[in-house]
Amino acid sequence: MRWPRPAYATRRFLDLLAVLAPQLRPPVDLPSAVLLRGLAAACADEAAALRGSRPAPGFERIEEMIERYAAARGVPPDLRGDPHPLLRRQSTLLAAAVSAVTVSAALALTVGRRRPTTGLPVEEFWYAGASTPRLWWVRIADHLTPRSVVFQNAVRTASGLALARLVAGSLDLSHGFWVLLGMLTLGRTTAGATWSAVRSATAGTLVGSLAAGVLLVSAGDATEIYAALLVPMMLVAFSAGPVGGPAWGQGLFTLVVSTAFAQIAPVTWQLAEARIVDVLTGSVIGLVCGVLAWPAGARGEMRRGAAALLRGAAPLIRITVERAATGRSAPTARADAAAALRRALLDRRIAHAAYAQLRTEPRSRRPVDTGPDWLAALNFGSRVLTGTSWLPWSEGSAWPPDAATWAREATEEVVSATLRAAAFPADGVTVRPPPLPPGILTRLPAPSVSHLVDVEVWLHALASDLAAVGPGGTVKGGLW
C-alpha cells in the first residue's frame, strides 16, 4: 500500500519554475546557478527512472544541495540597488527545490521499495517507514465516516449484495449467483453511470442470450462442440469484453457460461432465459442502490472534502508564520500545531480519495471550464503542509515589530481568503496581501531577511493557489 503524491509536488515545482523564469535575468548569483544546474540534472535522472532506463535516484542529493544553498544564499556585499528582487528569486528557487525533493522522494517510493525517509518531514512521507498493518489500520480508521467515498462505496456494495442475496433466495431463482454477480459488476458510483451501464448490459445480455439459445438448440447434447468452442469464446470474452464495455462484456459472458454449463449437465434454451432474468434482477438491485445511496457519487463529497481541507489548513498558516515571526515555538503552540496538522492530513486524505474517484466518473454536462479547480484546492493544502515543515526560521530570532505586524496582516488576508474560498463562490476569491514595509529588508539581520522573504513568497504562492481554485479569482497586490 503506497500513497505517494508526486502529482502535487510536480505541479508546485512547475508553478514555481514558471514564476522563477521571468526573474532569472543575468547575472544569476553563483549559488542559484549551482542549484539550478543540480535541479536540472536531478530532473533528467528522474525522467529516466520513469522511462525505466535507470533506477530511481534518491532525494538525498537534492537535500544536500538545498542545505548548501540555504547556507550560501543572501545579499552579496557589492550588490547595488534594491535587494528584494534577488531575495525573492532565491526564496522562490528554494521553494522549487523543496518541491523537487518531494517529487524525488515520491518517485523513489512509487517505483522502488518502501523505506524510511530520514530527513524528510514525517507528515509528507509518514507511510514510508510504517508497517503494513499500521497502513491498513490508518486507511480503515480514516474512512470510517459517511463523508468518505470509500465508506460510501463499501456501504452501497454491501447493501446491494445483501439485497441481491435476499431476492435470489426468496424467489428461488435458478443460478441465483448471477444476480449477485450482475449487481457487483454493473454497480457504479453514481446513479447516472449505473443506469448507463444497466442499459448497455441489458442489451448485451439479450443479444448474448439469443445467440446462446440458438447455439444450445442447434448443438443439443453434442458436448464435444461446446468443448471446442469454450476456449476461443473465453479468449474473446475476456479480451474484448472489458474493452467493449458492459454490452460486449455481458453478451460474451452469457455465451461463455452457456457453453460451460452445457458440458456439465444437459441444458436447454431456458438457460439463456434464466441468465436474462438473473442479470436484469441484479441490474435493478444495483440501480436501486445507486439511486438511494449517494446517487451523485464523488461530486458532492469533493466539494465538502476540499472545503474541509481549506478550513483545516487555515490554522496551520497562522501557526507557521507566528513561529517564524517570533522565533520560538511554545509548547502550547506545538500542541495546537500537532492537532491542526493531524486534522489537515486527514482532510487531505479524504479529499484525495474523493478526487481520485471523481476522475473516474463520467463528466457532467456543464462546460469543462466552469466550476472550481479541485486540483488547485488539493495543491493548496499540500503547499500549506510543505511550508509548515520546510519553511526556515531561526530559534530565538524575533523580527522587529513592523515586520511582525506585516506578517500577521498578510497572514490574516490569506487565511480570510482561504475561509472564503472554502465556500467556493461562483466568482472566485480576490486576495490582496499587503506589500512589505519600505526599507524593512535593510533593518533586519541577515538570516531574518531571508526568512522574511521566504514567508512572503510562501504566502503569495498560497494566494495564487486560492485564486486558481475558483473561476474569476485574481491575485492583487502580489508578486506576480
C-alpha positions in Angstrom: 0.0 0.0 0.0 1.7 3.2 -1.2 0.3 6.7 -1.1 3.0 8.9 -2.7 1.7 12.2 -4.2 4.2 13.2 -6.8 1.5 15.0 -8.8 1.0 17.7 -6.2 4.8 18.3 -5.8 5.3 18.2 -9.6 2.6 20.9 -10.0 4.1 23.0 -7.3 7.5 22.6 -8.8 6.4 23.6 -12.3 4.3 26.5 -10.9 7.3 27.9 -9.1 9.6 27.4 -12.1 7.1 29.4 -14.2 7.2 32.2 -11.6 11.0 32.0 -11.4 11.7 32.1 -15.1 11.0 35.8 -15.6 13.2 36.6 -12.6 16.2 34.8 -14.0 17.9 37.7 -15.7 21.7 37.7 -15.9 23.8 37.9 -14.0 22.5 35.0 -11.8 24.2 34.7 -8.5 26.6 31.7 -8.2 24.7 29.8 -5.5 21.5 30.0 -7.5 23.2 28.9 -10.7 24.7 25.9 -9.0 21.4 24.8 -7.5 19.6 25.3 -10.9 22.1 23.0 -12.6 21.8 20.5 -9.9 18.0 20.5 -10.1 18.1 20.1 -13.9 20.4 17.1 -13.6 18.1 15.6 -10.9 15.0 16.1 -13.1 16.8 14.4 -16.0 17.6 11.4 -13.8 14.0 11.2 -12.5 12.7 11.3 -16.1 15.0 8.4 -17.0 13.7 6.5 -13.9 10.1 7.0 -15.1 11.0 5.7 -18.5 12.6 2.6 -16.8 16.1 3.2 -18.2 17.7 3.6 -14.8 16.9 3.1 -11.1 15.1 5.9 -9.2 17.6 8.4 -7.8 17.5 9.2 -4.1 16.3 12.5 -2.7 19.4 12.9 -0.5 21.4 14.6 -3.2 18.8 17.4 -3.6 18.6 17.8 0.2 22.4 18.3 0.3 22.1 20.9 -2.4 19.4 22.7 -0.5 21.4 22.8 2.7 24.4 24.3 0.9 22.2 26.8 -0.9 20.4 27.9 2.3 23.8 28.5 3.9 25.2 30.4 0.9 22.3 32.5 -0.2 21.9 36.1 0.8 22.7 39.6 -0.5 26.3 39.9 -1.7 28.2 42.9 -0.2 28.7 44.5 -3.6 25.0 44.5 -4.6 23.8 47.9 -5.6 20.1 48.8 -5.5 17.1 47.0 -4.1 17.9 43.6 -2.7 14.3 42.5 -2.7 14.2 41.0 -6.3 17.3 38.9 -5.6 16.0 37.6 -2.3 12.6 36.9 -3.8 14.3 34.9 -6.6 16.3 33.0 -4.1 13.3 32.2 -1.9 11.3 31.1 -5.0 14.2 28.9 -6.1 14.4 27.4 -2.6 10.7 26.6 -2.6 11.1 25.0 -6.0 14.0 22.9 -4.8 11.9 21.8 -1.8 9.2 20.6 -4.2 11.8 18.8 -6.2 12.8 16.9 -3.0 9.2 15.9 -2.6 9.0 14.8 -6.2 12.2 12.8 -6.0 11.2 11.1 -2.7 7.7 10.3 -4.0 9.1 8.9 -7.2 11.6 6.7 -5.3 8.7 5.3 -3.2 6.5 4.8 -6.3 9.0 2.8 -8.4 11.1 1.4 -5.6 10.6 -0.2 -2.3 9.0 1.5 0.6 11.7 2.5 3.1 12.2 5.1 5.8 12.8 8.6 4.5 15.2 10.0 7.1 15.4 13.8 6.9 12.1 14.3 5.2 9.1 15.7 7.1 7.1 13.0 8.7 3.8 14.4 7.7 4.7 14.2 4.0 6.1 10.6 3.9 5.0 9.1 7.2 3.8 6.0 5.4 7.3 5.2 4.0 8.5 3.6 7.2 5.2 2.4 8.6 4.3 -1.3 8.8 1.7 -2.8 6.6 -0.7 -3.5 9.5 -0.5 0.2 10.5 -1.1 1.3 7.0 -4.3 -0.8 6.8 -5.4 0.5 10.2 -4.9 4.1 9.1 -6.8 3.5 5.9 -9.7 1.9 7.7 -9.8 4.4 10.5 -9.6 7.4 8.1 -12.6 6.3 6.1 -14.9 5.3 8.9 -17.0 8.4 8.2 -20.1 8.9 6.0 -18.1 11.7 4.3 -15.7 9.3 2.7 -16.3 8.0 -0.8 -14.6 4.7 0.2 -17.1 4.3 3.0 -20.0 5.2 0.7 -18.9 2.7 -1.9 -18.5 -0.1 0.7 -22.0 0.6 2.1 -23.5 0.7 -1.3 -21.9 -2.5 -2.4 -22.6 -4.4 0.8 -26.2 -3.3 0.8 -26.6 -4.3 -2.9 -25.1 -7.8 -2.3 -27.2 -8.4 0.7 -30.4 -7.4 -1.1 -29.4 -9.5 -4.1 -28.8 -12.5 -1.9 -32.2 -12.0 -0.3 -34.1 -11.6 -3.6 -32.3 -14.6 -5.2 -33.1 -16.8 -2.2 -36.6 -15.6 -1.7 -37.6 -16.1 -5.4 -35.6 -19.3 -5.6 -34.1 -18.1 -8.9 -32.1 -20.6 -11.0 -28.4 -19.8 -10.9 -29.1 -17.1 -8.4 -25.4 -16.2 -8.0 -25.8 -14.4 -11.4 -28.0 -11.9 -9.6 -25.1 -11.1 -7.2 -22.6 -11.1 -10.0 -24.8 -8.8 -12.1 -25.2 -6.3 -9.2 -21.5 -6.4 -8.4 -20.3 -5.8 -12.0 -22.9 -3.3 -13.0 -23.0 -1.1 -9.9 -21.3 2.3 -10.4 -20.5 5.2 -8.0 -23.3 7.4 -9.5 -26.9 6.6 -10.3 -26.4 8.0 -13.8 -23.4 5.8 -14.5 -25.2 2.8 -13.1 -28.2 3.4 -15.4 -26.0 3.8 -18.4 -24.2 0.5 -17.6 -27.5 -1.3 -16.9 -29.0 -0.2 -20.3 -25.9 -1.4 -22.1 -25.6 -4.6 -20.2 -29.3 -5.4 -20.7 -29.0 -5.0 -24.5 -25.8 -7.1 -24.5 -27.4 -9.8 -22.3 -30.4 -10.0 -24.6 -28.3 -10.4 -27.7 -26.0 -12.9 -26.0 -28.9 -14.9 -24.7 -30.4 -15.1 -28.2 -27.1 -16.3 -29.5 -26.7 -18.8 -26.7 -30.2 -20.1 -27.2 -29.5 -20.7 -30.9 -26.3 -22.5 -30.0 -28.0 -24.7 -27.4 -30.8 -25.6 -29.7 -28.5 -26.3 -32.7 -25.8 -28.3 -30.8 -28.2 -30.2 -28.5 -26.2 -32.7 -26.4 -23.1 -32.6 -28.5 -20.6 -31.8 -25.7 -17.6 -32.0 -28.0 -18.9 -28.9 -29.8 -19.1 -27.0 -26.5 -15.7 -28.2 -25.5 -14.2 -27.0 -28.8 -15.9 -23.6 -28.5 -15.2 -22.9 -24.8 -11.6 -21.8 -25.0 -11.9 -19.5 -28.1 -15.1 -18.0 -26.6 -13.3 -17.3 -23.3 -10.4 -15.7 -25.1 -12.7 -13.4 -27.0 -14.9 -12.6 -24.0 -12.1 -11.8 -21.5 -10.2 -9.8 -24.1 -12.9 -7.9 -25.9 -15.4 -7.7 -23.1 -13.5 -5.2 -20.8 -12.6 -3.1 -23.8 -16.1 -3.0 -25.4 -18.0 -2.1 -22.3 -20.9 -3.6 -20.4 -22.8 -4.6 -23.5 -20.0 -6.6 -25.0 -18.9 -8.0 -21.6 -22.4 -9.3 -20.6 -23.2 -10.6 -24.1 -20.0 -12.5 -24.5 -20.0 -13.8 -20.9 -23.5 -15.2 -21.5 -22.1 -17.2 -24.3 -19.2 -18.4 -22.2 -21.4 -19.6 -19.2 -23.9 -21.3 -21.5 -21.1 -23.2 -23.3 -19.5 -24.2 -20.0 -22.8 -25.3 -18.3 -23.7 -27.3 -21.4 -20.7 -29.6 -20.7 -21.6 -30.2 -17.1 -25.2 -31.2 -17.5 -27.8 -31.3 -20.2 -29.3 -27.8 -20.7 -31.9 -26.2 -22.9 -32.5 -22.8 -24.3 -34.1 -22.0 -20.9 -30.6 -21.5 -19.5 -30.4 -18.3 -21.6 -33.8 -17.3 -20.3 -32.6 -17.7 -16.7 -29.5 -15.7 -17.5 -31.7 -12.8 -18.7 -33.9 -12.9 -15.6 -30.9 -13.0 -13.2 -28.9 -10.3 -14.8 -32.0 -8.0 -15.1 -32.7 -8.7 -11.4 -29.2 -7.8 -10.4 -29.2 -4.7 -12.6 -32.4 -3.4 -11.0 -31.0 -4.0 -7.5 -27.8 -2.2 -8.4 -29.8 0.7 -9.9 -32.0 1.0 -6.8 -28.9 1.0 -4.5 -27.3 3.6 -6.8 -30.4 5.9 -6.6 -30.9 5.5 -2.8 -27.3 5.5 -1.6 -25.3 8.6 -2.6 -26.5 8.9 -6.2 -24.3 11.9 -7.0 -21.1 9.9 -6.4 -18.0 11.9 -5.5 -19.2 15.3 -6.8 -20.8 16.4 -3.6 -18.1 14.9 -1.4 -15.4 16.5 -3.5 -16.8 19.9 -2.6 -17.2 19.1 1.1 -13.7 17.4 1.3 -12.0 20.3 -0.5 -13.8 22.8 1.8 -12.8 20.9 4.9 -9.2 20.8 3.6 -9.1 24.6 3.1 -10.6 25.2 6.5 -8.3 22.8 8.2 -5.2 24.3 6.5 -6.0 27.9 7.7 -4.8 27.4 11.3 -1.5 26.0 10.1 -0.8 29.1 8.1 -1.2 31.3 11.2 0.9 28.9 13.4 3.7 28.7 10.8 4.0 32.5 10.3 3.8 33.2 14.0 6.6 30.8 14.7 8.8 32.5 12.1 8.0 36.0 13.3 8.6 35.3 17.0 11.5 32.9 16.6 10.0 30.4 19.0 7.6 27.6 19.2 5.9 27.4 22.6 4.7 24.1 24.0 1.1 25.2 23.6 1.7 26.3 20.0 3.4 23.0 19.3 0.4 21.1 20.7 -2.0 23.2 18.6 0.1 22.7 15.5 0.2 19.0 16.0 -3.6 18.8 16.4 -4.1 21.1 13.3 -1.6 19.0 11.4 -3.4 15.7 12.1 -6.7 17.3 11.1 -5.3 18.7 7.9 -3.7 15.4 6.9 -6.9 13.5 7.5 -8.8 16.1 5.5 -6.3 15.8 2.7 -6.6 12.0 2.5 -10.4 12.2 2.4 -10.3 14.9 -0.3 -7.7 13.0 -2.3 -9.9 9.8 -2.3 -12.9 11.9 -3.5 -10.8 13.5 -6.2 -9.4 10.1 -7.4 -13.0 8.7 -7.7 -14.2 11.9 -9.3 -11.7 11.5 -12.1 -13.1 8.0 -12.9 -16.7 9.2 -13.1 -18.4 10.5 -16.3 -18.1 14.2 -16.8 -21.0 16.4 -16.0 -22.8 18.1 -18.9 -21.7 21.5 -17.7 -18.9 23.2 -19.7 -15.5 21.9 -18.6 -14.2 25.5 -18.0 -16.7 26.2 -15.2 -16.6 25.2 -11.6 -13.9 25.0 -9.0 -10.4 23.7 -9.8 -10.3 20.8 -7.3 -6.7 20.0 -8.1 -5.8 23.6 -7.2 -7.5 23.2 -3.8 -5.6 19.9 -3.2 -2.4 21.6 -4.2 -3.1 24.5 -1.8 -3.4 22.0 1.1 -0.2 20.3 0.1 1.6 23.6 -0.2 0.5 24.6 3.3 1.7 21.3 4.7 5.0 21.6 2.9 5.6 25.1 4.1 4.7 24.1 7.7 7.5 21.6 7.6 10.1 23.3 5.4 9.8 27.0 6.0 13.1 28.1 7.5 13.2 30.1 10.7 15.7 31.0 13.4 15.2 29.9 17.0 15.2 32.9 19.3 15.5 35.4 16.5 12.4 37.6 16.6 11.5 40.0 13.8 11.1 43.8 14.5 7.6 44.9 15.3 6.9 46.4 11.9 8.0 43.1 10.2 5.9 41.0 12.6 2.9 43.3 12.1 3.2 42.9 8.3 3.5 39.1 8.6 0.3 38.9 10.7 -1.6 41.2 8.4 -0.6 39.3 5.3 -1.4 36.0 7.1 -4.8 37.2 8.1 -5.5 38.3 4.5 -4.6 34.8 3.2 -6.4 33.0 6.0 -9.5 35.1 5.4 -9.3 34.4 1.6 -8.9 30.7 2.5 -12.1 30.6 4.5 -13.9 32.5 1.8 -12.6 30.1 -0.8 -14.0 27.2 1.2 -17.5 28.3 0.2 -16.4 28.1 -3.5 -18.1 31.3 -4.6 -19.0 31.4 -8.3 -16.7 34.4 -8.9 -13.8 33.0 -7.1 -11.8 34.9 -4.4 -9.7 38.1 -4.6 -6.5 38.0 -2.4 -4.7 41.2 -1.6 -1.6 40.5 0.5 -0.1 43.8 1.7 3.4 44.7 0.4 6.5 44.6 2.6 7.0 47.9 4.6 9.5 50.1 2.8 13.1 49.7 3.9 12.3 46.7 6.1 14.9 44.5 4.5 17.7 46.9 5.4 16.8 46.9 9.1 16.8 43.1 9.7 19.8 40.9 10.5 21.0 38.7 7.6 19.2 35.4 8.5 15.9 37.1 9.3 15.9 38.9 5.9 15.9 35.7 4.0 13.3 34.2 6.3 11.0 37.2 6.0 11.2 36.9 2.2 10.6 33.1 2.4 7.4 33.8 4.3 6.4 36.5 1.7 7.0 34.1 -1.2 5.1 31.3 0.5 2.1 33.5 1.3 1.9 34.8 -2.2 2.1 31.3 -3.6 -0.8 30.3 -1.4 -2.7 33.3 -2.6 -2.0 32.2 -6.2 -3.4 28.8 -5.4 -6.5 30.3 -3.8 -7.2 32.4 -6.9 -6.9 29.4 -9.1 -9.4 27.4 -7.0 -12.5 29.3 -8.3 -13.1 30.8 -11.7 -12.6 34.5 -11.8 -10.2 34.7 -8.9 -7.3 37.2 -9.1 -4.3 38.0 -7.0 -3.9 41.7 -6.4 -1.0 43.5 -4.7 1.1 40.3 -5.0 4.4 39.4 -6.5 3.0 38.0 -9.7 
